[in-house]
Amino acid sequence: RNEVALRGLVNLLWSPIHFKVKTDGGRILHGDGVFTLGAGRLFHDTAQGIAFDGGVVVELYLARWLSLRADFRDVMLVQEVFATTRFTNNLSVLFGLGVWLL
C-alpha cells in the first residue's frame, strides 16, 4: 500500500561561507555554504510529536541569473512502526536549478 507523508518545517538558515571557484577556462564562479536548522511536523499516522532537521546547502552561481543548489538534510523524529516506537533519521538530498529574475 502506498501512503503519502507530508512534512511542514520551518528552518533558520545561516550562511557564513562565501567562496570562489576558478574553472578550467579561467572564469571565476561564486558560491555560498549554508547551515540549516529547523523543526516542524510530519503528517503521517506513524509520526509522533515534532520533527527536527539539520543540514548543509551548497549554492553555486553559474551566471548572474542562474544558480545550482545541492541540499543535504537529516529529518529526525519519533515514529511508531509495527508496535515499536523508535527514533528515526530520514536523510534527504535535493538538487535544483535557480533562475533569478531580478
TORVEXKOL-890587 format. One line per field, with one value per atom (N, C-alpha, C, CB): residue in one letter; y, x, z. Coordinates in pm, 1 decimal. Atoms other than C-alpha are relative to their C-alpha. Glycine has a CB too. Layout:
<sefis>
guse <- c(A  ...)
py <- c(Y  ...)
px <- c(X  ...)
pz <- c(Z  ...)
</sefis>
This chain:
<sefis>
guse <- c(R  R  R  R  N  N  N  N  E  E  E  E  V  V  V  V  A  A  A  A  L  L  L  L  R  R  R  R  G  G  G  G  L  L  L  L  V  V  V  V  N  N  N  N  L  L  L  L  L  L  L  L  W  W  W  W  S  S  S  S  P  P  P  P  I  I  I  I  H  H  H  H  F  F  F  F  K  K  K  K  V  V  V  V  K  K  K  K  T  T  T  T  D  D  D  D  G  G  G  G  G  G  G  G  R  R  R  R  I  I  I  I  L  L  L  L  H  H  H  H  G  G  G  G  D  D  D  D  G  G  G  G  V  V  V  V  F  F  F  F  T  T  T  T  L  L  L  L  G  G  G  G  A  A  A  A  G  G  G  G  R  R  R  R  L  L  L  L  F  F  F  F  H  H  H  H  D  D  D  D  T  T  T  T  A  A  A  A  Q  Q  Q  Q  G  G  G  G  I  I  I  I  A  A  A  A  F  F  F  F  D  D  D  D  G  G  G  G  G  G  G  G  V  V  V  V  V  V  V  V  V  V  V  V  E  E  E  E  L  L  L  L  Y  Y  Y  Y  L  L  L  L  A  A  A  A  R  R  R  R  W  W  W  W  L  L  L  L  S  S  S  S  L  L  L  L  R  R  R  R  A  A  A  A  D  D  D  D  F  F  F  F  R  R  R  R  D  D  D  D  V  V  V  V  M  M  M  M  L  L  L  L  V  V  V  V  Q  Q  Q  Q  E  E  E  E  V  V  V  V  F  F  F  F  A  A  A  A  T  T  T  T  T  T  T  T  R  R  R  R  F  F  F  F  T  T  T  T  N  N  N  N  N  N  N  N  L  L  L  L  S  S  S  S  V  V  V  V  L  L  L  L  F  F  F  F  G  G  G  G  L  L  L  L  G  G  G  G  V  V  V  V  W  W  W  W  L  L  L  L  L  L  L  L)
py <- c(-116.8  0.0  123.1  -0.2  -124.6  339.2  109.1  43.7  -108.9  617.5  123.0  -39.4  -126.4  981.3  61.1  97.2  -71.2  1157.7  140.8  -74.5  -138.9  1536.3  53.6  86.1  -61.1  1741.8  151.1  -52.4  -145.5  2103.9  40.4  59.1  -37.0  2250.4  149.3  -81.5  -137.8  2596.4  -6.3  90.4  8.8  2648.8  136.1  -70.5  -114.4  2900.9  -32.3  32.3  16.9  2948.8  94.1  25.6  -82.0  3073.2  -22.8  -35.0  8.9  3149.0  68.3  62.9  -63.3  3211.6  -13.2  -59.5  29.5  3091.1  51.1  -151.7  -38.8  3265.9  -42.1  156.3  50.6  3102.8  32.0  -151.3  -19.8  3142.6  -121.0  130.6  115.5  2865.7  45.9  -118.9  -33.4  2911.3  -121.4  45.3  109.1  2699.3  -18.3  26.6  25.4  2548.6  111.4  -133.1  -108.7  2833.1  132.9  14.6  -122.9  3093.4  83.2  81.8  -70.4  3200.4  -21.6  -46.2  11.8  3265.9  -6.1  118.6  17.5  3134.9  23.8  -141.3  -25.7  3244.5  -104.4  143.0  94.0  3024.5  32.7  -140.5  -17.4  3009.6  -136.2  82.6  115.8  2748.8  39.1  -52.0  -35.5  2746.7  -115.9  35.7  98.0  2564.5  22.1  11.4  -9.9  2487.5  -73.7  -56.7  62.6  2402.6  35.2  47.4  -30.1  2367.8  -105.6  16.9  90.9  2197.2  11.6  31.6  -0.5  2108.4  -129.5  22.1  117.8  1819.3  -85.0  40.3  96.0  1506.6  -46.9  -120.6  33.8  1446.0  -141.7  101.0  141.5  1066.8  -70.0  -63.4  72.2  814.7  -54.7  -113.6  58.4  671.6  104.2  -81.8  -104.3  1006.7  44.6  120.5  -43.4  1115.5  125.6  -112.3  -121.3  1469.4  83.1  -35.5  -97.5  1724.7  -63.8  124.7  42.5  1656.7  112.9  -38.4  -95.8  1829.2  -30.9  -4.8  24.7  1877.0  91.5  19.9  -77.0  1999.2  -41.2  -20.4  35.4  2012.9  106.2  -29.7  -86.1  2179.4  22.9  -62.6  -37.0  2363.6  62.9  98.3  -62.4  2448.1  57.4  -103.0  -66.6  2701.3  62.8  108.1  -48.8  2779.8  84.8  -118.3  -93.6  3082.3  -11.9  146.3  24.9  2983.9  124.0  -112.3  -126.9  3322.7  96.8  -17.2  -96.1  3640.9  -42.9  139.9  37.6  3478.0  -149.6  40.3  145.0  3104.1  -54.3  -68.5  61.9  2902.8  -149.7  68.4  143.7  2534.8  -23.9  -79.2  18.7  2412.2  -148.2  66.6  134.6  2095.1  12.9  -71.9  -10.9  2046.2  -138.0  57.0  126.1  1770.3  19.3  -45.3  -17.8  1728.1  -133.7  76.9  114.0  1487.6  42.5  -49.1  -26.7  1492.3  -108.0  1.5  92.4  1333.6  8.1  31.0  3.1  1221.6  -136.1  32.9  125.0  955.3  -57.0  22.0  68.3  700.4  -130.3  -27.0  129.3  400.9  -87.2  14.3  91.7  115.2  -141.4  13.1  137.9  -236.1  -10.2  -95.2  -3.6  -150.8  22.9  -129.2  -33.7  -40.9  148.9  -84.8  -142.5  320.1  16.6  76.1  -19.9  436.3  138.5  -108.5  -127.4  747.5  -26.9  64.5  25.3  768.7  120.9  -37.6  -100.7  961.9  -20.1  -10.3  6.9  1037.8  95.2  35.5  -80.9  1157.2  37.3  -75.0  -44.2  1364.4  81.5  83.1  -74.5  1503.0  62.6  -93.1  -73.1  1767.4  80.5  92.4  -81.5  1918.1  88.5  -88.9  -89.9  2220.4  107.5  63.8  -114.7  2498.3  119.8  -27.7  -121.6  2853.8  100.8  58.9  -105.5  3120.7  130.0  -29.8  -126.6  3473.5  103.5  46.4  -95.2  3732.5  143.4  -6.1  -137.3  4048.3  8.4  57.2)
px <- c(84.7  0.0  89.3  -96.4  -76.5  139.8  -69.2  16.5  52.5  93.3  87.0  -5.9  -71.0  188.2  16.8  -75.4  -27.2  353.3  45.8  107.3  -36.0  368.7  76.7  -125.8  -69.9  608.2  -1.2  144.0  -3.9  588.1  106.5  -138.4  -113.1  909.5  27.9  125.7  -47.5  1031.5  148.7  -79.9  -144.6  1407.5  63.9  61.5  -88.7  1669.2  119.0  44.7  -114.1  1944.6  110.3  -39.6  -116.2  2294.0  104.2  56.7  -92.8  2532.5  132.4  -61.9  -126.7  2880.3  111.1  47.3  -107.5  3075.1  -36.9  28.8  10.0  3113.3  131.5  -27.8  -122.6  3360.0  2.4  13.1  -19.3  3501.2  72.1  79.6  -58.8  3592.5  46.7  -102.2  -52.3  3815.9  -15.1  149.0  22.7  3712.6  122.0  -125.9  -110.8  3944.0  14.8  -20.6  -2.6  3851.9  42.2  -133.9  -43.6  3968.8  -112.7  74.4  114.6  3618.4  -7.8  -129.8  15.4  3550.6  -148.6  68.9  137.8  3223.9  -8.0  -52.8  22.4  3084.8  -96.1  -55.4  89.6  2908.1  -18.4  51.5  29.1  2762.0  -12.8  -128.7  21.0  2776.7  -96.6  134.0  108.1  2466.3  -25.9  -129.0  41.3  2379.8  -147.5  86.4  142.7  2014.2  -33.2  -82.7  48.7  1833.0  -147.8  81.8  142.3  1459.1  -80.9  -52.9  94.4  1153.5  -134.4  -13.7  131.9  806.0  -73.3  11.2  84.0  568.0  -2.1  -142.3  22.7  548.1  -144.2  101.6  141.9  182.9  -20.0  -83.1  17.5  150.4  -43.7  132.4  50.6  -14.3  110.7  -88.5  -107.6  321.2  83.6  89.1  -83.1  481.0  -59.7  14.8  42.5  467.1  77.4  21.4  -64.9  538.4  63.7  103.4  -65.7  768.5  120.0  43.8  -118.1  1028.5  103.2  -37.6  -109.8  1367.5  85.1  85.9  -88.7  1600.1  120.8  -74.7  -123.1  1950.9  69.5  92.2  -67.4  2165.9  94.3  -99.5  -96.1  2403.3  -49.2  143.1  37.1  2329.0  121.9  -122.9  -105.8  2584.8  -66.1  114.4  59.3  2478.5  112.1  -105.1  -101.9  2695.0  -68.9  79.6  60.7  2612.1  71.3  6.6  -59.7  2675.1  -0.6  -73.2  11.1  2568.6  -74.7  -73.8  74.4  2403.2  -145.1  5.0  140.7  2066.6  -23.1  -63.6  13.9  2135.9  86.0  37.9  -75.6  2237.4  -30.4  -33.2  11.3  2292.0  5.3  113.8  11.1  2192.4  0.8  -127.8  0.0  2267.9  -35.5  139.3  54.8  2074.7  3.6  -145.8  -14.1  2163.7  -59.4  150.5  67.9  1932.0  -28.1  -130.5  40.5  1851.3  -122.5  116.7  123.6  1491.3  -11.5  -128.0  0.9  1478.1  -133.5  115.9  127.9  1157.0  -22.7  -113.7  40.1  993.6  -116.4  -39.4  104.5  785.8  -36.7  45.9  44.4  579.7  -33.3  -122.7  18.1  607.7  -8.1  117.2  22.9  472.6  7.4  102.5  9.7  401.3  134.3  -59.9  -130.0  762.6  25.0  113.5  -30.1  844.4  150.3  -56.6  -144.3  1182.5  28.9  59.8  -49.8  1382.0  58.9  107.0  -46.0  1442.2  72.1  -117.6  -70.9  1680.7  -39.7  156.3  40.7  1548.1  88.4  -151.4  -93.3  1824.3  -62.6  132.8  51.4  1726.8  107.0  -130.2  -91.8  1930.0  -84.7  113.8  76.3  1788.7  96.0  -105.6  -77.1  1946.4  -97.6  83.5  91.2  1798.2  72.0  -92.6  -45.7  1844.4  -85.0  -9.0  72.1  1750.6  15.1  48.4  -1.3  1657.3  -34.2  -101.5  14.7  1698.7  -54.8  134.5  65.2  1464.5  48.9  -149.5  -44.2  1598.2  147.6  -70.2)
pz <- c(0.0  0.0  0.0  121.6  9.4  -99.5  80.3  -147.7  -80.9  151.8  -20.4  150.0  14.4  122.1  138.1  -95.8  -123.7  412.8  -36.6  86.7  24.8  405.8  119.9  -27.9  -111.6  613.1  -15.3  9.8  -6.3  713.9  99.8  38.9  -85.0  851.7  -12.1  -37.6  -0.6  948.5  33.0  103.6  -16.6  916.9  17.0  -117.9  -5.6  1014.1  -89.6  147.7  89.3  755.6  43.1  -147.6  -34.2  838.4  -108.1  143.0  112.5  553.4  33.6  -125.8  -39.6  700.0  -104.3  129.5  95.2  395.1  -138.5  -4.9  140.6  59.7  -64.0  -18.0  61.6  -178.3  -148.4  21.6  143.6  -526.8  -56.5  -29.1  67.9  -772.7  -137.1  -11.6  132.3  -1077.6  -91.0  8.0  93.8  -1376.6  -89.7  -84.8  92.7  -1639.8  -103.0  -71.0  96.7  -1874.7  59.5  -62.4  -64.0  -1623.0  59.1  -97.4  -56.5  -1521.4  150.5  -66.9  -144.5  -1152.4  33.4  73.8  -43.3  -1006.0  149.9  -36.4  -141.6  -669.6  56.5  21.7  -64.8  -417.8  146.4  -15.1  -141.5  -68.7  66.7  20.0  -85.9  206.6  109.9  59.4  -91.2  426.1  96.6  -78.8  -100.3  750.7  30.2  130.1  -28.3  827.1  129.4  -117.1  -122.6  1149.6  12.1  126.9  -5.1  1191.2  72.2  -137.9  -65.1  1332.9  -70.2  152.6  61.7  1221.2  28.5  -150.1  -20.5  1174.6  -124.6  38.7  106.6  961.8  13.2  6.9  -3.7  874.7  -52.0  -83.0  31.2  885.8  128.5  -58.3  -117.7  1118.9  89.1  -43.9  -79.0  1232.8  73.7  -88.7  -61.0  1327.8  132.5  -94.9  -132.4  1689.9  37.6  105.6  -47.9  1802.7  -110.0  100.4  87.3  1646.3  -68.6  80.2  75.3  1377.9  2.2  -147.2  5.0  1380.9  -122.7  130.8  113.7  1086.2  6.5  -132.7  12.0  1018.6  -126.9  122.6  123.4  712.6  -50.9  -103.8  68.4  473.1  -141.6  0.2  136.8  148.9  -65.7  -2.4  79.7  -120.5  -124.5  -37.4  116.3  -382.5  -81.8  43.5  92.6  -685.5  -106.0  -65.2  94.8  -901.6  -133.9  53.2  131.1  -1264.5  -88.0  -70.0  71.5  -1403.7  91.5  -139.0  -83.1  -1271.5  18.7  -62.8  -1.7  -1341.3  23.8  -129.4  -12.5  -1281.8  113.9  -131.4  -109.2  -974.3  7.3  135.1  -21.4  -894.0  150.5  -75.1  -144.7  -547.0  35.2  53.6  -56.3  -350.5  147.8  -20.1  -134.9  -25.2  65.7  -2.7  -73.1  225.2  139.1  8.5  -128.7  527.4  67.1  -19.0  -80.6  807.0  80.6  93.6  -75.2  937.2  107.3  -94.8  -113.4  1283.7  71.9  97.5  -68.6  1451.2  64.5  -97.0  -64.2  1666.5  -80.1  151.2  76.0  1471.7  69.4  -145.5  -49.2  1571.6  -120.2  95.4  112.9  1320.7  56.1  -105.1  -46.7  1386.8  152.3  -63.2  -147.0  1754.3  67.7  51.0  -56.8  1806.9  -20.0  -64.9  6.7  1889.3  -9.9  123.6  16.4  1763.8  -56.5  -91.8  51.7  1681.3  -138.2  96.9  136.7  1304.6  -57.1  -89.9  78.3  1081.7  -145.7  19.2  139.5  734.3  -79.8  -17.1  77.9  503.3  -133.5  -21.7  129.5  201.6  -71.1  16.8  87.0  -87.7  -109.6  -60.4  100.3  -318.6  -85.9  66.2  94.2  -629.7  -75.0  -99.2  69.0  -800.7  -78.8  98.3  78.1  -1052.5  39.4  -154.4  -31.0  -963.4  -111.9  131.2  100.8  -1215.5  72.1  -118.2  -69.5  -1078.2  -96.5  60.0  89.0  -1229.6  21.2  19.6  -25.3  -1064.1  20.8  119.0)
</sefis>
